[in-house]
């Protein structure tokens, strides 16, 4: 298979892996109510946590991260960095807009970290550190993700990874779009804080 064709395949493989709705699968296997009828209706780990199952939420977080990491590693091993980046884009889009769920997916934070981990792991550590620091001081999960995502492309560009910086600038814009309601609530002071009931 030529390199150009595999770039398309990498995007598709990334999308299909990214489309796996771990939150929905795990909560169904556990016999809980349909995740989409709980809280925000989102399929991500934060909403799984609202079911009261911390273990399932942690498993969802790990699954949503690793599907991005695996997509990047497979594509990168087979056809190099360009394929890895396209697989990362595909995985992120797959999580946000999964074909199996009528294109209604998660908000992308875990998969964002997962593809970042696969492409340049030091930046994933920086993301995690910023998220934790912001969460500790603000108690807002959404704000923590937004701040960490905003810094990520700047960090990548600063350390000479221009192509990755461009990719993550796009992913960050998509992540901000998926958090548009959270942003409105943050501005209104009505966003729920971490640990609030």
Secondary structure, 3 states (H helix, E strand, C coil): CCHHHHHHHHHHHHHHHHCCCHHHHHHHHCCCCCHHHCCCCCCCHHHHHCCCCHHHHHHHHHHHHHHHHHHHHHHHHHHCHHHHHHHHHHHHHHHHCCHHHCCCCCCCHHHHHHHHHHHCHHHHHHHHHHHHHHHHHHCCHHHHHHHHHHHHHHHHHHCCCHHHHHHHHHHHHHHHHHCHHHHHHHHHCCCCCCCCC
